[in-house]
C-alpha cells in the first residue's frame, strides 16, 4: 500500500478553497450539491483507509481474533510506519464511529422532541403554535414534513413577510436540506479536515431556501426583510436546536439585496471557483484511487499470507 493509504486522510485539504469560493460564487443549489458530494466521497475514502490501517494494527495486538498470519512481516511491510499508524488507527476509527453515532442520535432525539411538542395538533402542512416566543422551522417527516411557526413570530412580520417565511421553510422541506446537513455533519466527524465544508453547506442551504422564497414572493427585498426581522426577534430554543438555526444572516441579507445568482452546471476552469472546484475534484479522484489501491493491495497481501 505504501504512502497511498495515508493520502486520503489529508487530501480533504484540497477542498478547502472550493468550500469558501463555492458559497460566494456559485448558485446555492449547485454549491450545496458540489460540497456535499465532495465531503461524502472524501470522508468515505479516509474512513476506508483508517479501516485498512486498523486491520493491520489489530492483528498486532496479543489475543486478537484475527489470523496469526495477518501480523507477519510481509503484511506489516505493506503499511508505512506499521507499528505507529496501525495502532493509532484503532482509537481514531473508534472516535469516528462514536462521533457519527452521536450525530445520528442527536438528530433523532431533536426530531422526537419537536414531534412531541406538536402532539395533539391537526396533521397539516403548517402547524401554528400558540407560543409568544418567536420561532419558525421546517420539521422533516412523512409526507414531506411540516412547517412549524409560533404566533409570536407571526405577530412580528407583515403579511408579505409571513408569505416569504413560509416559502423559505417549505423550500427546506422540498429540497431535503436536512439530508445535506446530516451528510456533511457525518463527513466532518469522519475527518476533521472536512469541517469547512460542513460550515459552507450550512450557509448554502439557507441561501438556497432564500432564493426559492424570493422566486415565490417575487421580491428579494421582502425575503431579506423577513429573515432579518426573524433573526432579530428569535431566541435560542432548547427543543428546536438543529431546525431553527438561521445561519449568517447579514451575509444572506446582503446576497438578497444584490442580483440573483446565475445558474451554472459546472464553473469554468478560467475562474477562481473553477480552479478550486477542479482541484477538489482532483483531490477526490486521487483519494478514491488511493483507497481502492490500498484496499486491493491489502486484500491480496492478506490472502497470500492466510494459510489454506
VENVENJO-V838198 format. One record per residue. N is the residue number from 0. PSI is psi in whole degrees, -180 to 180 (999 if undefined). Layout:
BEGIN
n->N psi->PSI
n->N psi->PSI
END
This chain:
BEGIN
n->0 psi->-38
n->1 psi->-153
n->2 psi->-10
n->3 psi->-30
n->4 psi->-20
n->5 psi->-20
n->6 psi->-45
n->7 psi->-17
n->8 psi->-25
n->9 psi->-14
n->10 psi->-20
n->11 psi->-18
n->12 psi->-26
n->13 psi->-15
n->14 psi->-6
n->15 psi->-45
n->16 psi->-42
n->17 psi->-26
n->18 psi->-38
n->19 psi->-43
n->20 psi->-35
n->21 psi->-40
n->22 psi->-19
n->23 psi->-34
n->24 psi->-11
n->25 psi->159
n->26 psi->139
n->27 psi->-37
n->28 psi->-46
n->29 psi->-40
n->30 psi->-40
n->31 psi->-48
n->32 psi->-46
n->33 psi->-49
n->34 psi->-37
n->35 psi->-46
n->36 psi->-43
n->37 psi->-46
n->38 psi->-44
n->39 psi->-43
n->40 psi->-45
n->41 psi->-37
n->42 psi->-41
n->43 psi->-42
n->44 psi->-44
n->45 psi->-36
n->46 psi->-39
n->47 psi->-44
n->48 psi->-35
n->49 psi->-39
n->50 psi->-42
n->51 psi->-43
n->52 psi->-37
n->53 psi->-36
n->54 psi->-45
n->55 psi->-41
n->56 psi->-39
n->57 psi->-36
n->58 psi->-21
n->59 psi->-13
n->60 psi->138
n->61 psi->139
n->62 psi->12
n->63 psi->155
n->64 psi->-1
n->65 psi->159
n->66 psi->142
n->67 psi->-32
n->68 psi->-19
n->69 psi->-9
n->70 psi->12
n->71 psi->164
n->72 psi->-40
n->73 psi->-27
n->74 psi->-44
n->75 psi->-29
n->76 psi->-19
n->77 psi->-15
n->78 psi->127
n->79 psi->137
n->80 psi->52
n->81 psi->-38
n->82 psi->-38
n->83 psi->-53
n->84 psi->-42
n->85 psi->-45
n->86 psi->-30
n->87 psi->-26
n->88 psi->-24
n->89 psi->-56
n->90 psi->-29
n->91 psi->-44
n->92 psi->-36
n->93 psi->-37
n->94 psi->-39
n->95 psi->-48
n->96 psi->-40
n->97 psi->-44
n->98 psi->-44
n->99 psi->-38
n->100 psi->-39
n->101 psi->-39
n->102 psi->-47
n->103 psi->-42
n->104 psi->-41
n->105 psi->-42
n->106 psi->-44
n->107 psi->-42
n->108 psi->-43
n->109 psi->-41
n->110 psi->-41
n->111 psi->-40
n->112 psi->-39
n->113 psi->-39
n->114 psi->-37
n->115 psi->-33
n->116 psi->-18
n->117 psi->5
n->118 psi->135
n->119 psi->-12
n->120 psi->152
n->121 psi->144
n->122 psi->86
n->123 psi->168
n->124 psi->-21
n->125 psi->128
n->126 psi->118
n->127 psi->118
n->128 psi->133
n->129 psi->76
n->130 psi->125
n->131 psi->-16
n->132 psi->125
n->133 psi->124
n->134 psi->160
n->135 psi->141
n->136 psi->163
n->137 psi->124
n->138 psi->107
n->139 psi->154
n->140 psi->-164
n->141 psi->152
n->142 psi->41
n->143 psi->12
n->144 psi->-169
n->145 psi->153
n->146 psi->126
n->147 psi->128
n->148 psi->146
n->149 psi->157
n->150 psi->-29
n->151 psi->-34
n->152 psi->-43
n->153 psi->-35
n->154 psi->-17
n->155 psi->-11
n->156 psi->149
n->157 psi->173
n->158 psi->-48
n->159 psi->-33
n->160 psi->-35
n->161 psi->-43
n->162 psi->-40
n->163 psi->-39
n->164 psi->-47
n->165 psi->-40
n->166 psi->-38
n->167 psi->-47
n->168 psi->-36
n->169 psi->-34
n->170 psi->-37
n->171 psi->-44
n->172 psi->-46
n->173 psi->-36
n->174 psi->-4
n->175 psi->40
n->176 psi->-27
n->177 psi->-29
n->178 psi->-43
n->179 psi->-45
n->180 psi->-41
n->181 psi->-43
n->182 psi->-44
n->183 psi->-29
n->184 psi->-43
n->185 psi->-40
n->186 psi->-41
n->187 psi->-31
n->188 psi->-34
n->189 psi->-34
n->190 psi->113
n->191 psi->-22
n->192 psi->-11
n->193 psi->6
n->194 psi->-38
n->195 psi->-32
n->196 psi->-37
n->197 psi->-44
n->198 psi->-41
n->199 psi->-42
n->200 psi->-35
n->201 psi->-33
n->202 psi->-44
n->203 psi->-32
n->204 psi->-33
n->205 psi->-41
n->206 psi->-37
n->207 psi->-47
n->208 psi->-36
n->209 psi->-46
n->210 psi->-38
n->211 psi->-41
n->212 psi->-39
n->213 psi->-35
n->214 psi->-31
n->215 psi->-48
n->216 psi->-9
n->217 psi->37
n->218 psi->109
n->219 psi->-33
n->220 psi->-37
n->221 psi->-43
n->222 psi->-41
n->223 psi->-43
n->224 psi->-40
n->225 psi->-49
n->226 psi->-30
n->227 psi->-46
n->228 psi->-44
n->229 psi->-39
n->230 psi->-36
n->231 psi->-36
n->232 psi->-15
n->233 psi->152
n->234 psi->152
n->235 psi->138
n->236 psi->125
n->237 psi->-29
n->238 psi->-25
n->239 psi->7
n->240 psi->130
n->241 psi->-13
n->242 psi->-30
n->243 psi->18
n->244 psi->122
n->245 psi->-14
n->246 psi->-176
n->247 psi->91
n->248 psi->-45
n->249 psi->-40
n->250 psi->-38
n->251 psi->-43
n->252 psi->-43
n->253 psi->-39
n->254 psi->-38
n->255 psi->-29
n->256 psi->-10
n->257 psi->-173
n->258 psi->156
n->259 psi->142
n->260 psi->143
n->261 psi->148
n->262 psi->116
n->263 psi->137
n->264 psi->-43
n->265 psi->132
n->266 psi->148
n->267 psi->146
n->268 psi->-23
n->269 psi->29
n->270 psi->162
n->271 psi->-44
n->272 psi->-30
n->273 psi->-44
n->274 psi->-43
n->275 psi->-41
n->276 psi->-43
n->277 psi->-32
n->278 psi->-44
n->279 psi->-39
n->280 psi->-41
n->281 psi->-43
n->282 psi->-39
n->283 psi->-41
n->284 psi->-44
n->285 psi->-40
n->286 psi->-44
n->287 psi->-43
n->288 psi->-40
n->289 psi->-42
n->290 psi->-44
n->291 psi->-43
n->292 psi->-44
n->293 psi->-41
n->294 psi->-45
n->295 psi->-43
n->296 psi->-48
n->297 psi->-38
n->298 psi->-45
n->299 psi->-39
n->300 psi->-45
n->301 psi->-36
n->302 psi->-40
n->303 psi->-32
n->304 psi->-21
n->305 psi->123
n->306 psi->145
n->307 psi->999
END
